[in-house]
Amino acid sequence: MCQTLFYIPYRIGGVQIFGCGVLLVCWFVGSIVLFVQLVRKHGLGADTRGHVLPVLVIGAAIGLVPRLFPGGLPIRGYGVLLLLGAVVGVALAAHRARQMGLTAELIFALAFWMFLPGILGARMFHVIEYWESGYHKESLAETFKAVINVPEGGLVLYGSLVGAGIGLVAFVRKHRLPGLALADLIAPSLALGLALGRIGCLLNGCCYGGRCDLPWAVSFPPTSPPYYSQVRRGQMMGFDLGTDLGTAPHVVAVAEASLAARQGLCAGDRLVRMDGRPVETTGQAQQYLATVHGAGTPLLLDLAGGRQVQIPVLPVRRRSLPVHPTQIYSSVAAFLLGLVLWFYYPFRRRDGEVVALLLSIYPIQRILIEVIRVDEPAVFGTGLSISQNVSLLLLVGAAFFWRYLAGQPRGSALPVKTDVDWRPGQTGRRRGPPERQPG
């Protein structure tokens, strides 16, 4: 785990880089000059409007970064791997595009249309899912900081698919391009980019697995999500309260030969009080365990039926208990999926088949990996995590998608003819009607 690779100081050689009024003035003047030149060259078209968001982001970084991160600008391992995955994905898609008669500029423009909506969708999904436990802070400023702190993790792939899909649809409609053919072209890049992104999850400590005693198990430091989760659930003391925070607190498992087991604690025991304090939900019990962790005092548990169990003081662990490296499992699975899609692409019979294959294989991978992941609780009374529920719905949608494709004519809109002239800000044009080429 390596959440922060390094910090960029705000002063370099005595010169203020971020948060400086002079730099803000330079940014403002430079932005005005840039847009005047763009308007004179392109008018108020897509080229000009496409520069608005990057310019605003730069200005926000200059002014807000020191307020959000007063100790220096942190460069997170998660964010670096996420960006690297995007770069590799775009490069692969651009290479394939040139093979299919498209320009690399088209892929670069499409990446911009998909990347930001994809990040926004992934973040919104995570914020909604973990609003109460991770983002609902005491002040608006703290809530805002937590929501925008993307480099530390907190992105859900299915949210990114929705956001990126919206960006793709908007792009192909605007430029009158073959949507399914373009989606097939970028599908392998999405999987291969995800493979790198999951390594970022390992550096961040998120998306972690359950207890594991296999030789390749990994452990994490006290600042990591797996360590904190094990403390809250009682696993550091030899028992497990589970993840269903709203239910009455009860022990779901007790480790063999642990001090908790020796003191008579059993799976199924319901907690009434902890150190004399009433606990009504699993969430309250977990919060109390997090509070007393490292206090150096025994833990007294009052159980239903009048029994009492006292767990002696345990030394504070310097690492988490070993867990499955699900991030590596996910990365390997995504890499293999990307290779399958990449090599299947030349053999596709109809536009959309590569995407359909992606939507068929990935949900199965996700359902299986979620079995050993413990960072997402079961929802909707299904006994499945929210990602598993979405995966099942996606599999149903993929089945209908395959049926729809079976009724479409064979062939592909790619490779395009050489009379297609596409440039950023223009629509794709042909001198004649599009001809479907054999795939």
TORKOL-4160 file (C-alpha; in steps of 0.2 Angstrom, whole numbers, padded with zeros to 4 digits, m for minus):
439
<pt num="1" X="0000" Y="0000" Z="0000"/>
<pt num="2" X="0006" Y="0017" Z="m0005"/>
<pt num="3" X="m0007" Y="0030" Z="m0004"/>
<pt num="4" X="0004" Y="0045" Z="m0006"/>
<pt num="5" X="0019" Y="0044" Z="m0018"/>
<pt num="6" X="0025" Y="0062" Z="m0014"/>
<pt num="7" X="0020" Y="0080" Z="m0011"/>
<pt num="8" X="0022" Y="0095" Z="m0022"/>
<pt num="9" X="0027" Y="0110" Z="m0011"/>
<pt num="10" X="0018" Y="0126" Z="m0014"/>
<pt num="11" X="0034" Y="0136" Z="m0014"/>
<pt num="12" X="0048" Y="0131" Z="m0026"/>
<pt num="13" X="0064" Y="0141" Z="m0025"/>
<pt num="14" X="0055" Y="0154" Z="m0015"/>
<pt num="15" X="0042" Y="0156" Z="m0028"/>
<pt num="16" X="0024" Y="0153" Z="m0023"/>
<pt num="17" X="0016" Y="0141" Z="m0036"/>
<pt num="18" X="m0001" Y="0139" Z="m0030"/>
<pt num="19" X="m0013" Y="0151" Z="m0021"/>
<pt num="20" X="m0003" Y="0166" Z="m0027"/>
<pt num="21" X="m0013" Y="0181" Z="m0032"/>
<pt num="22" X="m0001" Y="0186" Z="m0046"/>
<pt num="23" X="m0003" Y="0168" Z="m0053"/>
<pt num="24" X="m0022" Y="0170" Z="m0053"/>
<pt num="25" X="m0020" Y="0187" Z="m0062"/>
<pt num="26" X="m0009" Y="0179" Z="m0075"/>
<pt num="27" X="m0021" Y="0164" Z="m0077"/>
<pt num="28" X="m0036" Y="0176" Z="m0079"/>
<pt num="29" X="m0026" Y="0187" Z="m0092"/>
<pt num="30" X="m0020" Y="0171" Z="m0101"/>
<pt num="31" X="m0037" Y="0164" Z="m0102"/>
<pt num="32" X="m0044" Y="0180" Z="m0110"/>
<pt num="33" X="m0030" Y="0180" Z="m0123"/>
<pt num="34" X="m0033" Y="0161" Z="m0126"/>
<pt num="35" X="m0051" Y="0163" Z="m0129"/>
<pt num="36" X="m0050" Y="0179" Z="m0140"/>
<pt num="37" X="m0038" Y="0169" Z="m0151"/>
<pt num="38" X="m0049" Y="0154" Z="m0152"/>
<pt num="39" X="m0065" Y="0164" Z="m0156"/>
<pt num="40" X="m0055" Y="0173" Z="m0170"/>
<pt num="41" X="m0050" Y="0156" Z="m0177"/>
<pt num="42" X="m0065" Y="0145" Z="m0174"/>
<pt num="43" X="m0079" Y="0156" Z="m0168"/>
<pt num="44" X="m0089" Y="0150" Z="m0153"/>
<pt num="45" X="m0089" Y="0132" Z="m0160"/>
<pt num="46" X="m0084" Y="0115" Z="m0151"/>
<pt num="47" X="m0066" Y="0119" Z="m0151"/>
<pt num="48" X="m0068" Y="0135" Z="m0141"/>
<pt num="49" X="m0081" Y="0128" Z="m0129"/>
<pt num="50" X="m0070" Y="0113" Z="m0126"/>
<pt num="51" X="m0056" Y="0123" Z="m0118"/>
<pt num="52" X="m0068" Y="0131" Z="m0105"/>
<pt num="53" X="m0067" Y="0116" Z="m0093"/>
<pt num="54" X="m0049" Y="0113" Z="m0093"/>
<pt num="55" X="m0045" Y="0132" Z="m0090"/>
<pt num="56" X="m0058" Y="0133" Z="m0076"/>
<pt num="57" X="m0050" Y="0117" Z="m0068"/>
<pt num="58" X="m0032" Y="0125" Z="m0069"/>
<pt num="59" X="m0039" Y="0141" Z="m0061"/>
<pt num="60" X="m0047" Y="0131" Z="m0047"/>
<pt num="61" X="m0031" Y="0122" Z="m0044"/>
<pt num="62" X="m0021" Y="0138" Z="m0042"/>
<pt num="63" X="m0033" Y="0146" Z="m0030"/>
<pt num="64" X="m0041" Y="0131" Z="m0020"/>
<pt num="65" X="m0027" Y="0118" Z="m0018"/>
<pt num="66" X="m0018" Y="0126" Z="m0004"/>
<pt num="67" X="m0035" Y="0128" Z="0006"/>
<pt num="68" X="m0039" Y="0109" Z="0003"/>
<pt num="69" X="m0022" Y="0102" Z="0006"/>
<pt num="70" X="m0012" Y="0115" Z="0017"/>
<pt num="71" X="0003" Y="0103" Z="0019"/>
<pt num="72" X="0007" Y="0102" Z="0000"/>
<pt num="73" X="m0001" Y="0095" Z="m0015"/>
<pt num="74" X="m0002" Y="0076" Z="m0013"/>
<pt num="75" X="0001" Y="0065" Z="m0028"/>
<pt num="76" X="m0009" Y="0049" Z="m0024"/>
<pt num="77" X="m0004" Y="0032" Z="m0030"/>
<pt num="78" X="m0023" Y="0029" Z="m0034"/>
<pt num="79" X="m0024" Y="0045" Z="m0045"/>
<pt num="80" X="m0008" Y="0041" Z="m0054"/>
<pt num="81" X="m0013" Y="0023" Z="m0059"/>
<pt num="82" X="m0030" Y="0030" Z="m0064"/>
<pt num="83" X="m0022" Y="0043" Z="m0075"/>
<pt num="84" X="m0010" Y="0030" Z="m0082"/>
<pt num="85" X="m0024" Y="0018" Z="m0086"/>
<pt num="86" X="m0033" Y="0032" Z="m0096"/>
<pt num="87" X="m0017" Y="0036" Z="m0105"/>
<pt num="88" X="m0014" Y="0018" Z="m0110"/>
<pt num="89" X="m0032" Y="0015" Z="m0115"/>
<pt num="90" X="m0032" Y="0030" Z="m0126"/>
<pt num="91" X="m0016" Y="0025" Z="m0134"/>
<pt num="92" X="m0022" Y="0008" Z="m0138"/>
<pt num="93" X="m0038" Y="0015" Z="m0145"/>
<pt num="94" X="m0029" Y="0027" Z="m0156"/>
<pt num="95" X="m0018" Y="0014" Z="m0163"/>
<pt num="96" X="m0034" Y="0003" Z="m0167"/>
<pt num="97" X="m0042" Y="0018" Z="m0174"/>
<pt num="98" X="m0028" Y="0022" Z="m0187"/>
<pt num="99" X="m0029" Y="0004" Z="m0192"/>
<pt num="100" X="m0048" Y="0006" Z="m0196"/>
<pt num="101" X="m0046" Y="0022" Z="m0206"/>
<pt num="102" X="m0050" Y="0034" Z="m0192"/>
<pt num="103" X="m0038" Y="0048" Z="m0186"/>
<pt num="104" X="m0031" Y="0048" Z="m0168"/>
<pt num="105" X="m0038" Y="0065" Z="m0166"/>
<pt num="106" X="m0055" Y="0058" Z="m0165"/>
<pt num="107" X="m0050" Y="0046" Z="m0151"/>
<pt num="108" X="m0042" Y="0060" Z="m0141"/>
<pt num="109" X="m0058" Y="0070" Z="m0143"/>
<pt num="110" X="m0069" Y="0056" Z="m0138"/>
<pt num="111" X="m0058" Y="0052" Z="m0123"/>
<pt num="112" X="m0061" Y="0070" Z="m0117"/>
<pt num="113" X="m0080" Y="0068" Z="m0119"/>
<pt num="114" X="m0080" Y="0051" Z="m0110"/>
<pt num="115" X="m0066" Y="0054" Z="m0096"/>
<pt num="116" X="m0074" Y="0068" Z="m0086"/>
<pt num="117" X="m0092" Y="0061" Z="m0087"/>
<pt num="118" X="m0085" Y="0044" Z="m0082"/>
<pt num="119" X="m0076" Y="0051" Z="m0067"/>
<pt num="120" X="m0091" Y="0061" Z="m0062"/>
<pt num="121" X="m0102" Y="0046" Z="m0064"/>
<pt num="122" X="m0091" Y="0034" Z="m0054"/>
<pt num="123" X="m0089" Y="0047" Z="m0040"/>
<pt num="124" X="m0108" Y="0051" Z="m0039"/>
<pt num="125" X="m0111" Y="0032" Z="m0037"/>
<pt num="126" X="m0099" Y="0030" Z="m0023"/>
<pt num="127" X="m0105" Y="0046" Z="m0014"/>
<pt num="128" X="m0123" Y="0041" Z="m0015"/>
<pt num="129" X="m0118" Y="0023" Z="m0009"/>
<pt num="130" X="m0108" Y="0029" Z="0006"/>
<pt num="131" X="m0115" Y="0046" Z="0009"/>
<pt num="132" X="m0119" Y="0043" Z="0028"/>
<pt num="133" X="m0103" Y="0034" Z="0032"/>
<pt num="134" X="m0090" Y="0043" Z="0022"/>
<pt num="135" X="m0096" Y="0060" Z="0015"/>
<pt num="136" X="m0109" Y="0068" Z="0026"/>
<pt num="137" X="m0098" Y="0079" Z="0037"/>
<pt num="138" X="m0102" Y="0092" Z="0050"/>
<pt num="139" X="m0098" Y="0107" Z="0039"/>
<pt num="140" X="m0101" Y="0110" Z="0021"/>
<pt num="141" X="m0083" Y="0113" Z="0018"/>
<pt num="142" X="m0078" Y="0096" Z="0025"/>
<pt num="143" X="m0092" Y="0088" Z="0015"/>
<pt num="144" X="m0086" Y="0097" Z="m0001"/>
<pt num="145" X="m0068" Y="0092" Z="0002"/>
<pt num="146" X="m0072" Y="0074" Z="0005"/>
<pt num="147" X="m0083" Y="0073" Z="m0011"/>
<pt num="148" X="m0069" Y="0080" Z="m0023"/>
<pt num="149" X="m0055" Y="0071" Z="m0015"/>
<pt num="150" X="m0055" Y="0058" Z="m0029"/>
<pt num="151" X="m0036" Y="0054" Z="m0029"/>
<pt num="152" X="m0038" Y="0045" Z="m0012"/>
<pt num="153" X="m0051" Y="0033" Z="m0020"/>
<pt num="154" X="m0069" Y="0031" Z="m0020"/>
<pt num="155" X="m0074" Y="0027" Z="m0038"/>
<pt num="156" X="m0087" Y="0014" Z="m0043"/>
<pt num="157" X="m0084" Y="0006" Z="m0060"/>
<pt num="158" X="m0103" Y="0004" Z="m0064"/>
<pt num="159" X="m0105" Y="0023" Z="m0061"/>
<pt num="160" X="m0091" Y="0027" Z="m0073"/>
<pt num="161" X="m0099" Y="0016" Z="m0087"/>
<pt num="162" X="m0115" Y="0026" Z="m0085"/>
<pt num="163" X="m0106" Y="0042" Z="m0086"/>
<pt num="164" X="m0094" Y="0037" Z="m0100"/>
<pt num="165" X="m0108" Y="0030" Z="m0110"/>
<pt num="166" X="m0118" Y="0046" Z="m0109"/>
<pt num="167" X="m0102" Y="0055" Z="m0115"/>
<pt num="168" X="m0100" Y="0042" Z="m0129"/>
<pt num="169" X="m0118" Y="0044" Z="m0135"/>
<pt num="170" X="m0117" Y="0063" Z="m0135"/>
<pt num="171" X="m0101" Y="0062" Z="m0145"/>
<pt num="172" X="m0107" Y="0051" Z="m0159"/>
<pt num="173" X="m0124" Y="0060" Z="m0160"/>
<pt num="174" X="m0115" Y="0077" Z="m0162"/>
<pt num="175" X="m0103" Y="0070" Z="m0175"/>
<pt num="176" X="m0114" Y="0058" Z="m0183"/>
<pt num="177" X="m0103" Y="0043" Z="m0181"/>
<pt num="178" X="m0107" Y="0025" Z="m0180"/>
<pt num="179" X="m0109" Y="0022" Z="m0161"/>
<pt num="180" X="m0108" Y="0003" Z="m0160"/>
<pt num="181" X="m0093" Y="0003" Z="m0171"/>
<pt num="182" X="m0084" Y="0016" Z="m0161"/>
<pt num="183" X="m0089" Y="0007" Z="m0144"/>
<pt num="184" X="m0082" Y="m0009" Z="m0151"/>
<pt num="185" X="m0066" Y="0000" Z="m0155"/>
<pt num="186" X="m0063" Y="0007" Z="m0137"/>
<pt num="187" X="m0070" Y="m0008" Z="m0128"/>
<pt num="188" X="m0053" Y="m0017" Z="m0126"/>
<pt num="189" X="m0045" Y="m0001" Z="m0120"/>
<pt num="190" X="m0058" Y="0001" Z="m0106"/>
<pt num="191" X="m0054" Y="m0017" Z="m0099"/>
<pt num="192" X="m0035" Y="m0014" Z="m0101"/>
<pt num="193" X="m0036" Y="0003" Z="m0092"/>
<pt num="194" X="m0046" Y="m0005" Z="m0078"/>
<pt num="195" X="m0032" Y="m0017" Z="m0076"/>
<pt num="196" X="m0020" Y="m0003" Z="m0071"/>
<pt num="197" X="m0034" Y="0006" Z="m0061"/>
<pt num="198" X="m0036" Y="m0009" Z="m0050"/>
<pt num="199" X="m0017" Y="m0008" Z="m0046"/>
<pt num="200" X="m0021" Y="0009" Z="m0040"/>
<pt num="201" X="m0034" Y="0002" Z="m0028"/>
<pt num="202" X="m0020" Y="m0009" Z="m0021"/>
<pt num="203" X="m0010" Y="0006" Z="m0017"/>
<pt num="204" X="m0024" Y="0015" Z="m0010"/>
<pt num="205" X="m0030" Y="0000" Z="0001"/>
<pt num="206" X="m0048" Y="0000" Z="m0005"/>
<pt num="207" X="m0058" Y="m0014" Z="m0014"/>
<pt num="208" X="m0051" Y="m0026" Z="m0001"/>
<pt num="209" X="m0055" Y="m0044" Z="0002"/>
<pt num="210" X="m0059" Y="m0055" Z="0017"/>
<pt num="211" X="m0048" Y="m0065" Z="0028"/>
<pt num="212" X="m0036" Y="m0076" Z="0020"/>
<pt num="213" X="m0022" Y="m0088" Z="0025"/>
<pt num="214" X="m0016" Y="m0092" Z="0008"/>
<pt num="215" X="0003" Y="m0089" Z="0004"/>
<pt num="216" X="m0001" Y="m0074" Z="m0007"/>
<pt num="217" X="m0012" Y="m0065" Z="0006"/>
<pt num="218" X="m0008" Y="m0047" Z="0009"/>
<pt num="219" X="m0009" Y="m0036" Z="0025"/>
<pt num="220" X="m0011" Y="m0017" Z="0026"/>
<pt num="221" X="m0005" Y="m0003" Z="0039"/>
<pt num="222" X="m0016" Y="0005" Z="0052"/>
<pt num="223" X="m0021" Y="0019" Z="0041"/>
<pt num="224" X="m0029" Y="0008" Z="0028"/>
<pt num="225" X="m0047" Y="0004" Z="0025"/>
<pt num="226" X="m0045" Y="m0015" Z="0028"/>
<pt num="227" X="m0036" Y="m0012" Z="0045"/>
<pt num="228" X="m0050" Y="0000" Z="0051"/>
<pt num="229" X="m0064" Y="m0012" Z="0045"/>
<pt num="230" X="m0056" Y="m0026" Z="0055"/>
<pt num="231" X="m0055" Y="m0015" Z="0070"/>
<pt num="232" X="m0073" Y="m0010" Z="0069"/>
<pt num="233" X="m0080" Y="m0028" Z="0066"/>
<pt num="234" X="m0070" Y="m0035" Z="0080"/>
<pt num="235" X="m0059" Y="m0046" Z="0070"/>
<pt num="236" X="m0044" Y="m0039" Z="0079"/>
<pt num="237" X="m0051" Y="m0047" Z="0095"/>
<pt num="238" X="m0056" Y="m0064" Z="0087"/>
<pt num="239" X="m0074" Y="m0061" Z="0083"/>
<pt num="240" X="m0084" Y="m0054" Z="0069"/>
<pt num="241" X="m0099" Y="m0043" Z="0070"/>
<pt num="242" X="m0103" Y="m0043" Z="0051"/>
<pt num="243" X="m0107" Y="m0028" Z="0040"/>
<pt num="244" X="m0126" Y="m0026" Z="0042"/>
<pt num="245" X="m0125" Y="m0010" Z="0052"/>
<pt num="246" X="m0144" Y="m0008" Z="0054"/>
<pt num="247" X="m0147" Y="m0024" Z="0063"/>
<pt num="248" X="m0147" Y="m0029" Z="0081"/>
<pt num="249" X="m0128" Y="m0033" Z="0085"/>
<pt num="250" X="m0124" Y="m0051" Z="0086"/>
<pt num="251" X="m0108" Y="m0061" Z="0083"/>
<pt num="252" X="m0108" Y="m0069" Z="0066"/>
<pt num="253" X="m0091" Y="m0078" Z="0068"/>
<pt num="254" X="m0078" Y="m0082" Z="0081"/>
<pt num="255" X="m0060" Y="m0087" Z="0076"/>
<pt num="256" X="m0054" Y="m0104" Z="0083"/>
<pt num="257" X="m0042" Y="m0104" Z="0097"/>
<pt num="258" X="m0044" Y="m0085" Z="0099"/>
<pt num="259" X="m0046" Y="m0077" Z="0116"/>
<pt num="260" X="m0064" Y="m0073" Z="0112"/>
<pt num="261" X="m0067" Y="m0091" Z="0109"/>
<pt num="262" X="m0058" Y="m0096" Z="0125"/>
<pt num="263" X="m0069" Y="m0084" Z="0135"/>
<pt num="264" X="m0084" Y="m0093" Z="0129"/>
<pt num="265" X="m0090" Y="m0081" Z="0115"/>
<pt num="266" X="m0100" Y="m0090" Z="0101"/>
<pt num="267" X="m0106" Y="m0086" Z="0084"/>
<pt num="268" X="m0124" Y="m0081" Z="0086"/>
<pt num="269" X="m0122" Y="m0072" Z="0103"/>
<pt num="270" X="m0132" Y="m0056" Z="0103"/>
<pt num="271" X="m0124" Y="m0040" Z="0111"/>
<pt num="272" X="m0134" Y="m0030" Z="0123"/>
<pt num="273" X="m0120" Y="m0019" Z="0131"/>
<pt num="274" X="m0102" Y="m0016" Z="0128"/>
<pt num="275" X="m0092" Y="m0010" Z="0144"/>
<pt num="276" X="m0109" Y="m0006" Z="0152"/>
<pt num="277" X="m0115" Y="0005" Z="0137"/>
<pt num="278" X="m0131" Y="m0001" Z="0128"/>
<pt num="279" X="m0129" Y="m0005" Z="0110"/>
<pt num="280" X="m0144" Y="m0007" Z="0099"/>
<pt num="281" X="m0137" Y="m0009" Z="0081"/>
<pt num="282" X="m0121" Y="m0017" Z="0074"/>
<pt num="283" X="m0116" Y="0001" Z="0068"/>
<pt num="284" X="m0116" Y="0007" Z="0086"/>
<pt num="285" X="m0106" Y="m0008" Z="0092"/>
<pt num="286" X="m0093" Y="m0005" Z="0078"/>
<pt num="287" X="m0092" Y="0013" Z="0082"/>
<pt num="288" X="m0088" Y="0009" Z="0100"/>
<pt num="289" X="m0075" Y="m0004" Z="0095"/>
<pt num="290" X="m0066" Y="0009" Z="0084"/>
<pt num="291" X="m0066" Y="0021" Z="0099"/>
<pt num="292" X="m0058" Y="0010" Z="0112"/>
<pt num="293" X="m0046" Y="0002" Z="0100"/>
<pt num="294" X="m0028" Y="0004" Z="0108"/>
<pt num="295" X="m0035" Y="0009" Z="0124"/>
<pt num="296" X="m0026" Y="m0005" Z="0133"/>
<pt num="297" X="m0042" Y="m0010" Z="0143"/>
<pt num="298" X="m0052" Y="m0027" Z="0143"/>
<pt num="299" X="m0068" Y="m0027" Z="0133"/>
<pt num="300" X="m0083" Y="m0032" Z="0143"/>
<pt num="301" X="m0098" Y="m0039" Z="0133"/>
<pt num="302" X="m0115" Y="m0041" Z="0140"/>
<pt num="303" X="m0125" Y="m0054" Z="0130"/>
<pt num="304" X="m0143" Y="m0058" Z="0128"/>
<pt num="305" X="m0148" Y="m0071" Z="0142"/>
<pt num="306" X="m0138" Y="m0063" Z="0155"/>
<pt num="307" X="m0121" Y="m0070" Z="0150"/>
<pt num="308" X="m0105" Y="m0059" Z="0151"/>
<pt num="309" X="m0089" Y="m0062" Z="0142"/>
<pt num="310" X="m0073" Y="m0052" Z="0145"/>
<pt num="311" X="m0060" Y="m0051" Z="0132"/>
<pt num="312" X="m0043" Y="m0048" Z="0139"/>
<pt num="313" X="m0031" Y="m0034" Z="0133"/>
<pt num="314" X="m0024" Y="m0038" Z="0116"/>
<pt num="315" X="m0008" Y="m0030" Z="0109"/>
<pt num="316" X="m0011" Y="m0018" Z="0095"/>
<pt num="317" X="m0007" Y="m0025" Z="0079"/>
<pt num="318" X="0005" Y="m0016" Z="0067"/>
<pt num="319" X="m0003" Y="m0023" Z="0052"/>
<pt num="320" X="m0020" Y="m0029" Z="0047"/>
<pt num="321" X="m0025" Y="m0048" Z="0047"/>
<pt num="322" X="m0020" Y="m0056" Z="0030"/>
<pt num="323" X="m0034" Y="m0053" Z="0017"/>
<pt num="324" X="m0037" Y="m0059" Z="m0001"/>
<pt num="325" X="m0028" Y="m0047" Z="m0013"/>
<pt num="326" X="m0044" Y="m0044" Z="m0023"/>
<pt num="327" X="m0036" Y="m0029" Z="m0031"/>
<pt num="328" X="m0024" Y="m0040" Z="m0040"/>
<pt num="329" X="m0037" Y="m0053" Z="m0044"/>
<pt num="330" X="m0047" Y="m0039" Z="m0052"/>
<pt num="331" X="m0032" Y="m0032" Z="m0061"/>
<pt num="332" X="m0027" Y="m0049" Z="m0069"/>
<pt num="333" X="m0045" Y="m0053" Z="m0074"/>
<pt num="334" X="m0047" Y="m0036" Z="m0082"/>
<pt num="335" X="m0031" Y="m0038" Z="m0091"/>
<pt num="336" X="m0036" Y="m0055" Z="m0098"/>
<pt num="337" X="m0053" Y="m0048" Z="m0103"/>
<pt num="338" X="m0044" Y="m0034" Z="m0112"/>
<pt num="339" X="m0034" Y="m0047" Z="m0122"/>
<pt num="340" X="m0049" Y="m0057" Z="m0126"/>
<pt num="341" X="m0058" Y="m0041" Z="m0133"/>
<pt num="342" X="m0043" Y="m0035" Z="m0142"/>
<pt num="343" X="m0040" Y="m0052" Z="m0151"/>
<pt num="344" X="m0059" Y="m0055" Z="m0154"/>
<pt num="345" X="m0061" Y="m0038" Z="m0162"/>
<pt num="346" X="m0055" Y="m0043" Z="m0180"/>
<pt num="347" X="m0067" Y="m0057" Z="m0180"/>
<pt num="348" X="m0083" Y="m0048" Z="m0175"/>
<pt num="349" X="m0097" Y="m0051" Z="m0187"/>
<pt num="350" X="m0107" Y="m0036" Z="m0182"/>
<pt num="351" X="m0105" Y="m0019" Z="m0174"/>
<pt num="352" X="m0108" Y="m0021" Z="m0156"/>
<pt num="353" X="m0102" Y="m0038" Z="m0153"/>
<pt num="354" X="m0086" Y="m0033" Z="m0144"/>
<pt num="355" X="m0096" Y="m0022" Z="m0132"/>
<pt num="356" X="m0108" Y="m0036" Z="m0129"/>
<pt num="357" X="m0094" Y="m0048" Z="m0125"/>
<pt num="358" X="m0088" Y="m0035" Z="m0113"/>
<pt num="359" X="m0105" Y="m0033" Z="m0105"/>
<pt num="360" X="m0106" Y="m0052" Z="m0104"/>
<pt num="361" X="m0089" Y="m0057" Z="m0096"/>
<pt num="362" X="m0086" Y="m0043" Z="m0084"/>
<pt num="363" X="m0102" Y="m0045" Z="m0074"/>
<pt num="364" X="m0097" Y="m0063" Z="m0071"/>
<pt num="365" X="m0080" Y="m0058" Z="m0066"/>
<pt num="366" X="m0087" Y="m0045" Z="m0054"/>
<pt num="367" X="m0100" Y="m0057" Z="m0046"/>
<pt num="368" X="m0086" Y="m0070" Z="m0042"/>
<pt num="369" X="m0074" Y="m0057" Z="m0035"/>
<pt num="370" X="m0087" Y="m0049" Z="m0024"/>
<pt num="371" X="m0089" Y="m0066" Z="m0016"/>
<pt num="372" X="m0072" Y="m0063" Z="m0007"/>
<pt num="373" X="m0073" Y="m0044" Z="m0006"/>
<pt num="374" X="m0079" Y="m0037" Z="0011"/>
<pt num="375" X="m0079" Y="m0019" Z="0008"/>
<pt num="376" X="m0097" Y="m0018" Z="0002"/>
<pt num="377" X="m0112" Y="m0024" Z="0012"/>
<pt num="378" X="m0127" Y="m0033" Z="0006"/>
<pt num="379" X="m0141" Y="m0022" Z="0000"/>
<pt num="380" X="m0160" Y="m0023" Z="m0004"/>
<pt num="381" X="m0162" Y="m0039" Z="0007"/>
<pt num="382" X="m0154" Y="m0049" Z="m0007"/>
<pt num="383" X="m0139" Y="m0055" Z="0002"/>
<pt num="384" X="m0128" Y="m0048" Z="m0012"/>
<pt num="385" X="m0118" Y="m0032" Z="m0013"/>
<pt num="386" X="m0124" Y="m0017" Z="m0024"/>
<pt num="387" X="m0111" Y="m0022" Z="m0037"/>
<pt num="388" X="m0117" Y="m0040" Z="m0038"/>
<pt num="389" X="m0135" Y="m0034" Z="m0040"/>
<pt num="390" X="m0130" Y="m0022" Z="m0054"/>
<pt num="391" X="m0120" Y="m0036" Z="m0062"/>
<pt num="392" X="m0135" Y="m0047" Z="m0063"/>
<pt num="393" X="m0145" Y="m0033" Z="m0071"/>
<pt num="394" X="m0131" Y="m0030" Z="m0083"/>
<pt num="395" X="m0131" Y="m0049" Z="m0088"/>
<pt num="396" X="m0149" Y="m0048" Z="m0092"/>
<pt num="397" X="m0147" Y="m0033" Z="m0102"/>
<pt num="398" X="m0132" Y="m0041" Z="m0111"/>
<pt num="399" X="m0143" Y="m0056" Z="m0116"/>
<pt num="400" X="m0156" Y="m0044" Z="m0124"/>
<pt num="401" X="m0142" Y="m0034" Z="m0132"/>
<pt num="402" X="m0135" Y="m0051" Z="m0140"/>
<pt num="403" X="m0153" Y="m0054" Z="m0146"/>
<pt num="404" X="m0154" Y="m0037" Z="m0154"/>
<pt num="405" X="m0137" Y="m0039" Z="m0163"/>
<pt num="406" X="m0143" Y="m0056" Z="m0170"/>
<pt num="407" X="m0156" Y="m0047" Z="m0180"/>
<pt num="408" X="m0144" Y="m0034" Z="m0187"/>
<pt num="409" X="m0135" Y="m0036" Z="m0204"/>
<pt num="410" X="m0118" Y="m0043" Z="m0204"/>
<pt num="411" X="m0103" Y="m0032" Z="m0207"/>
<pt num="412" X="m0096" Y="m0016" Z="m0199"/>
<pt num="413" X="m0096" Y="0003" Z="m0203"/>
<pt num="414" X="m0077" Y="0002" Z="m0201"/>
<pt num="415" X="m0065" Y="0003" Z="m0209"/>
<pt num="416" X="m0071" Y="0019" Z="m0216"/>
<pt num="417" X="m0068" Y="0025" Z="m0233"/>
<pt num="418" X="m0054" Y="0038" Z="m0236"/>
<pt num="419" X="m0066" Y="0051" Z="m0241"/>
<pt num="420" X="m0071" Y="0053" Z="m0222"/>
<pt num="421" X="m0063" Y="0070" Z="m0216"/>
<pt num="422" X="m0065" Y="0072" Z="m0197"/>
<pt num="423" X="m0057" Y="0085" Z="m0187"/>
<pt num="424" X="m0062" Y="0091" Z="m0169"/>
<pt num="425" X="m0077" Y="0102" Z="m0170"/>
<pt num="426" X="m0083" Y="0095" Z="m0186"/>
<pt num="427" X="m0095" Y="0081" Z="m0190"/>
<pt num="428" X="m0090" Y="0065" Z="m0199"/>
<pt num="429" X="m0095" Y="0067" Z="m0217"/>
<pt num="430" X="m0095" Y="0055" Z="m0232"/>
<pt num="431" X="m0097" Y="0059" Z="m0250"/>
<pt num="432" X="m0109" Y="0044" Z="m0252"/>
<pt num="433" X="m0120" Y="0033" Z="m0241"/>
<pt num="434" X="m0110" Y="0023" Z="m0228"/>
<pt num="435" X="m0106" Y="0006" Z="m0234"/>
<pt num="436" X="m0105" Y="m0008" Z="m0221"/>
<pt num="437" X="m0088" Y="m0017" Z="m0223"/>
<pt num="438" X="m0086" Y="m0035" Z="m0218"/>
<pt num="439" X="m0080" Y="m0037" Z="m0200"/>
